[in-house]
Amino acid sequence: MVAYPFDGPEQVRRAVRENIKAGADLIKIFTTPAIRDEGEIHGCFSKEEISVAVQEAHRAGLRTAAHCIGGISLGECLEVGVDSIEHGYFITDKQIDHLVKLNRWIVLTASPFFAEERFRVRTRESSESYGRWRDAVAERMSAVICSGAKFAVGTDGLHGGLAKELEYLVEFWGAKESEALTAATRHAAEMLGLEGTLGTIEVGKAADLVGVKENPLKDIKALQKVKTVICNGRLLYSESKNKE
């Protein structure tokens, strides 16, 4: 459910149930604008509407995620049981403490503020808005990383650009290389409830592996120098074979 015009708890309940019936394995709601203007961050749903979405998803055994950049909606999402906050750019110190105490997830997405590909396709007004808040968001995201909160990493429209997201986390938001790698692997699997089959290299798990030429623990940009790709135990790409 992304920015659909549902009005009131019962419409939200019906929409969640329709998505579940259609085969959704995660319910995501859009609770704030994509980026803030000056002033307060206004919410798209009431606390009761968010709560109903969470209740219906959890009743069906599904996890919930909320697009939320901050404001009162972020606190409400945590209060009613949303499993993961997507973005959280303007999360407050109090909300970070709440996030940690509740043991909830936040998904960090740096590319909207740093990826040139994103700026080239935006309107001038949108680009100026993201540029204006870049430093403030970096300070907030660094606070999240330093807090010990559980975080994963997402591409937020920069599909195929996960390696760049990790670079931005390290270069601009202060994550350690090991933290960025964990966010994209073990933590991402845990957040989605897939830690039994994905996220780490262990016997019995899917053999999804990427081999790179250099050590990403020393230089996160090494992830962009792919040498080998193995998916579910099958070799999909090998630099040596492609050169033959």
C-alpha positions as CSV (number, residue, x, y, z in Angstrom):
1,M,0.0,0.0,0.0
2,V,1.9,3.1,-1.2
3,A,0.1,6.4,-1.0
4,Y,-3.4,4.9,-1.9
5,P,-6.3,7.2,-0.9
6,F,-7.7,5.0,1.9
7,D,-9.7,6.9,4.4
8,G,-10.4,5.6,7.9
9,P,-9.5,2.3,9.7
10,E,-12.0,0.1,8.0
11,Q,-10.9,1.1,4.5
12,V,-7.3,0.4,5.6
13,R,-8.4,-3.0,7.1
14,R,-10.1,-3.9,3.9
15,A,-7.1,-2.9,1.8
16,V,-4.7,-4.9,3.9
17,R,-6.9,-8.0,3.7
18,E,-7.2,-7.6,-0.1
19,N,-3.4,-7.5,-0.4
20,I,-3.0,-10.6,1.8
21,K,-5.6,-12.4,-0.3
22,A,-3.7,-11.5,-3.4
23,G,-0.6,-13.1,-2.1
24,A,1.4,-10.3,-0.4
25,D,4.1,-11.6,1.9
26,L,4.7,-8.1,3.5
27,I,2.5,-5.2,4.2
28,K,4.1,-1.8,3.7
29,I,2.3,1.5,4.3
30,F,3.3,5.0,3.3
31,T,3.0,7.2,6.4
32,T,4.8,10.4,5.5
33,P,5.9,12.4,2.4
34,A,9.1,11.3,0.7
35,I,11.1,14.4,1.9
36,R,10.2,17.2,4.2
37,D,9.4,20.8,3.5
38,E,10.2,23.5,6.1
39,G,8.3,22.9,9.3
40,E,6.7,19.8,10.7
41,I,6.6,16.4,9.0
42,H,2.9,15.6,8.5
43,G,1.6,12.1,8.5
44,C,-0.5,10.4,5.8
45,F,-2.4,8.1,8.2
46,S,-3.7,8.4,11.7
47,K,-2.3,6.3,14.5
48,E,-5.5,4.2,14.5
49,E,-5.2,3.6,10.8
50,I,-1.5,2.5,11.1
51,S,-2.5,0.2,14.0
52,V,-5.2,-1.5,12.0
53,A,-2.8,-2.2,9.2
54,V,-0.3,-3.8,11.7
55,Q,-3.0,-5.8,13.4
56,E,-4.3,-7.3,10.2
57,A,-0.9,-8.1,8.9
58,H,0.3,-9.7,12.1
59,R,-3.0,-11.7,12.3
60,A,-2.0,-13.3,9.0
61,G,1.6,-13.9,10.2
62,L,3.1,-11.1,8.0
63,R,5.6,-8.5,8.9
64,T,5.0,-4.8,8.4
65,A,7.1,-1.9,7.1
66,A,6.4,1.8,7.0
67,H,7.8,4.4,4.6
68,C,8.4,7.1,7.2
69,I,10.9,9.9,7.2
70,G,10.2,11.1,10.7
71,G,7.8,13.3,12.7
72,I,4.9,12.1,14.9
73,S,4.2,9.2,12.5
74,L,7.5,7.6,13.3
75,G,6.7,7.5,17.0
76,E,3.2,6.1,16.2
77,C,4.6,3.4,14.0
78,L,6.9,2.2,16.8
79,E,4.1,2.4,19.3
80,V,1.6,0.3,17.4
81,G,4.1,-2.4,16.4
82,V,5.4,-1.7,12.8
83,D,8.3,-4.1,12.3
84,S,10.6,-1.9,10.3
85,I,10.9,1.8,9.5
86,E,12.0,2.6,6.0
87,H,14.3,5.6,5.8
88,G,13.7,7.4,9.1
89,Y,15.7,10.4,7.9
90,F,14.6,12.8,10.6
91,I,14.3,10.4,13.5
92,T,14.8,12.1,16.9
93,D,17.1,10.9,19.7
94,K,14.0,9.9,21.7
95,Q,12.7,7.9,18.8
96,I,16.1,6.2,18.4
97,D,16.0,5.2,22.1
98,H,12.5,3.8,21.5
99,L,13.6,1.9,18.4
100,V,16.5,0.3,20.4
101,K,14.4,-0.6,23.4
102,L,11.7,-2.2,21.2
103,N,14.3,-4.1,19.2
104,R,12.8,-2.9,15.9
105,W,14.5,-2.4,12.6
106,I,15.3,0.6,10.5
107,V,16.3,0.4,6.8
108,L,18.9,3.1,5.8
109,T,18.7,4.4,2.3
110,A,21.4,7.0,1.4
111,S,21.2,7.1,-2.3
112,P,18.4,9.8,-2.6
113,F,20.9,12.2,-1.1
114,F,24.1,11.2,-3.0
115,A,23.3,9.3,-6.2
116,E,23.8,11.4,-9.3
117,E,21.4,9.0,-11.1
118,R,18.6,10.1,-8.8
119,F,19.3,13.8,-9.2
120,R,19.3,13.6,-13.0
121,V,15.7,12.4,-13.1
122,R,14.2,14.6,-10.4
123,T,12.6,18.0,-10.8
124,R,14.7,21.0,-9.8
125,E,12.6,21.5,-6.7
126,S,13.0,17.9,-5.6
127,S,16.7,18.0,-6.1
128,E,17.0,21.2,-4.1
129,S,15.0,19.7,-1.3
130,Y,17.2,16.6,-1.0
131,G,20.3,18.7,-1.2
132,R,19.1,21.1,1.5
133,W,18.5,18.4,4.0
134,R,21.6,16.3,3.2
135,D,23.7,17.3,6.2
136,A,20.9,17.1,8.7
137,V,20.0,13.6,7.5
138,A,23.6,12.5,7.7
139,E,23.7,13.6,11.3
140,R,20.5,11.7,12.2
141,M,21.6,8.5,10.3
142,S,25.0,8.6,12.0
143,A,23.2,8.8,15.3
144,V,21.2,5.7,14.4
145,I,24.4,3.8,13.5
146,C,26.1,4.8,16.7
147,S,23.1,3.9,18.8
148,G,23.4,0.2,18.3
149,A,20.0,0.0,16.7
150,K,19.3,-2.8,14.3
151,F,19.6,-1.6,10.7
152,A,19.5,-3.0,7.3
153,V,20.2,-1.2,4.0
154,G,18.0,-0.7,0.9
155,T,18.3,0.7,-2.5
156,D,15.2,2.9,-2.6
157,G,14.8,2.9,-6.3
158,L,18.4,2.6,-7.2
159,H,17.8,-1.0,-8.4
160,G,21.0,-2.9,-8.9
161,G,22.9,-0.3,-6.9
162,L,23.2,-1.9,-3.5
163,A,27.0,-1.7,-3.6
164,K,26.8,2.1,-3.9
165,E,24.3,2.2,-1.0
166,L,26.9,0.5,1.2
167,E,29.6,2.9,0.0
168,Y,27.4,5.9,0.9
169,L,26.8,4.4,4.4
170,V,30.5,4.2,5.0
171,E,31.7,7.4,3.3
172,F,28.9,9.8,4.3
173,W,27.1,8.3,7.4
174,G,30.0,6.9,9.3
175,A,29.3,3.1,9.2
176,K,32.1,0.7,9.5
177,E,32.7,-1.5,6.5
178,S,31.7,-4.5,8.6
179,E,28.5,-2.8,9.7
180,A,27.5,-2.0,6.1
181,L,28.2,-5.6,5.0
182,T,26.2,-7.0,7.8
183,A,23.3,-4.6,7.1
184,A,23.1,-6.0,3.5
185,T,23.4,-9.6,4.4
186,R,22.7,-11.1,7.9
187,H,20.6,-8.2,9.1
188,A,18.6,-7.9,5.9
189,A,17.7,-11.6,6.1
190,E,16.8,-11.3,9.8
191,M,14.6,-8.3,9.2
192,L,12.6,-10.3,6.6
193,G,12.4,-13.4,8.7
194,L,14.6,-15.3,6.2
195,E,17.6,-15.9,8.4
196,G,17.0,-19.7,8.2
197,T,18.0,-19.8,4.5
198,L,19.8,-16.5,3.7
199,G,22.2,-13.9,5.0
200,T,25.1,-15.9,6.1
201,I,27.4,-18.7,4.8
202,E,26.3,-21.8,6.6
203,V,25.6,-25.4,5.9
204,G,22.0,-25.8,4.8
205,K,21.5,-22.3,3.6
206,A,21.1,-21.1,0.0
207,A,24.5,-20.8,-1.6
208,D,24.1,-17.2,-2.8
209,L,27.6,-15.7,-3.0
210,V,29.4,-12.8,-4.6
211,G,33.2,-12.9,-5.1
212,V,35.0,-9.6,-5.4
213,K,38.6,-8.8,-6.3
214,E,39.6,-7.0,-3.2
215,N,38.7,-7.0,0.5
216,P,35.5,-5.0,1.2
217,L,36.4,-4.9,4.9
218,K,39.2,-2.6,4.0
219,D,37.6,-0.7,1.2
220,I,33.8,-1.0,0.7
221,K,34.2,0.1,-2.9
222,A,35.6,-3.4,-3.6
223,L,32.0,-4.6,-3.7
224,Q,31.7,-2.9,-7.1
225,K,34.5,-5.1,-8.5
226,V,32.6,-8.3,-8.9
227,K,34.6,-11.4,-10.0
228,T,32.1,-14.2,-9.4
229,V,28.3,-14.6,-8.8
230,I,26.8,-17.8,-7.5
231,C,23.0,-18.0,-7.0
232,N,21.6,-21.0,-5.1
233,G,24.7,-22.9,-5.8
234,R,24.8,-22.2,-9.5
235,L,27.6,-20.2,-11.1
236,L,25.9,-17.3,-13.0
237,Y,28.9,-15.2,-13.7
238,S,32.7,-15.6,-13.7
239,E,35.0,-12.9,-14.9
240,S,37.6,-15.5,-16.1
241,K,35.0,-17.4,-18.1
242,N,33.6,-14.2,-19.6
243,K,37.0,-13.2,-20.9
244,E,37.5,-16.6,-22.7
